[in-house]
C-alpha cells in the first residue's frame, strides 16, 4: 500500500519535471506591448492617409540559439498601430486610416503613408556579454501623393536598449528594449519628417 | 553536555553574526562638489532629475534616478521634484536618449521653441539635473555548493564580491541657462555570502548609500546658502 503511494508520487513528480523540461525547451513568444506619448511639436498643415499593411501587424522575428533552435519569437502585434495612433494626430492637421491607396482621392488626403519593417535585430546579454538587451529595427516608410505617385522612400533605423535586472524576465526585457526602439523611431520620425530632402522639396512646391 | 553545546552556538550567534553584519555595513562613500554659480529655489519652483542614456555599454538606471528624486523630495528641506517619466513623456520627443540636450547651449536652442518653454514653465522647472553613472561588480571570489537529499537540504561555502558605484550630477539652471555645478559621488563596499546550511547574505548597500549621499548633497546645493 505504502509502496503504491510512493510510486504514485514519484510518477507525478517525474511528470511535473517532464512538463517543466519541455516548457523550458520551447520558444518564448513576446508580443510587443507598450505605451507611447504624443509628441509636443507644431502640427504640419497636411492631411495624411495612413495604410497599415497586414505584414506590419503580422511581423515576427525569430532569434535562434547557438545550436540553431528557436529561442525567442518577437511579434509586432498592434504595437505600431498604437504608436502611430499616438504620433500622427499630434503631427498632422488631419489623419485618415485608409484600406488601400485607391481610397486616398475620395478621402481627400494630401499624402499617403505606408510603413513597413525591413529588418529586425536582437542582441541578448548571453551572446554579447554586455549587461544590456538591444533591439534594432530598420523601417521603409513610403510616402506618396493622393494619386499614388511616390514622393519618398524613407529608410529609418531605430535603436532601443534596456539594462539587465535581477528580478526581470528575459521576455520582459526584450519587450522593454523593443518599446524603447519604437520610441526612438517615433522621435526620429517626428523631428525628421520635414527634413527628408524629397519631402521638403514636395512641401516647398505645394 | 547538550547545554554546553547550545551555549556555544548561542555565543556564536550573539558575537559572530553582529560582527559580520557590521562588516557588511561598511561602505565608503566620497562626495565632491564643484560649484560654478549661485543657486536658490523658490517654493513654487521645481527640479527635474534625468538619467543619461547615451552610452552604448551602460545606462543610468531608472531606479537610481527615482531614488535620488525621492531623497531630494523628502525630509525637512524637501524640494519639489518632477518624476522623470512624467517629464520625458510630456516633453516628447525632446528628451529621448538620441535627442536630449548634451550641453546648456543645446538647452538654450531647445527653449527657443514655444511649445517646449511653455511646458517647462507649466512644470515650474528651475533646475535640470543630469545623472550619469553606474554600479560595477568586481572581484568575485569563493564558491558555494548546495545539495538536497532525502534527509534534507543545505549549502556550504563562502562567496564575496566588491561593488563600486560612480555617479555624477550636473546641475543646469533653466532660468539663466547656465551650468551651475557638478556633484560627483563614488561609493564602494564588500559583500559576503557565507553559507552554513543556509546562505546568509551580508550585502553592502553601495548604490543605496551613493543615492542617499548624492540626494542630500543635491538638495543642499539647489537650496544654495
Interface residues (C-beta under 8 A of the other chain):
Chain A: X37 X38 X39 X40 X41 X42 X130 X131 X132 X159 X161 X163 X180 X183 X184 X186 X187 X188 X190 X191
Chain B: X57 X58 X59 X61 X89 X90 X91 X92 X93 X94 X96 X97 X98 X99 X115 X116 X119
